[in-house]
Amino acid sequence: MTDEDENEGGAEAGAPPGAARRASAWMILAIVAAALLVCCCSAAVGLLISWSAGLFHTPT
């Protein structure tokens, strides 16, 4: 076997076999966390704009 055959999954030479998988899992978690942050911030901005426009005030 060559180094390329032993190095399946894109892990660097000398790295543990699951290192590439762990790195990609952390990347996915970071992307999900960033998406949730953007979603929550945009929802908060939308609520603030709605509140300032008077959409939550009792009609008189």
N, C-alpha and C positions, 0 to 999 in steps of 0.2 A: 504494500500500500504506500502511496505517496502522501506528502503532507496535505495535499489538496483533498485526497480521499478521506483522510482522518478529520479534516476541518469542515465538516458539513454544517450548514446553517449559518455560515458567514462569521463564525467566531474567529477572533484573531489567533495567530499561532501562539501556543503556550497558554491560552486561556482555557478555563474549564469548559466542558462541552455545552453546558446550559447558559453560558455567559451572553450569547447573542439573544437568546430568548428572554432573559431577564431585562436586558437593555430595551428591547422592543416593548415589553410589558410596561416598563416605567414610562416610555414615550407615550404609549396609549393612555396611561393614567394621567400624564401631564396634559395631554390634549383634551381629555374629558374634563379635567379640572378647569382648564382655561375656558372651555365651552360653557361650563356651568357658571363660571364667574361672569362671563360676558352676558349670559342669559339673565342672571340675577340682577346685574347692574342695569341692563336695559329695562327690565321690569320695574326696578326702583325709579328710574328716570321717568318712565311712562306714568307711574303712579303719582310722582311729584308734579308732572305737567298736568295731569288730570285734576289733582287737588288744587293747583294754582288756577286752573281754568274754572273752578267752581263745580265740577261734576259730582263731588261728594257732599256738597253743602245741601242743607234742607231747603227746598224751594219755599219762597215766601210770597 
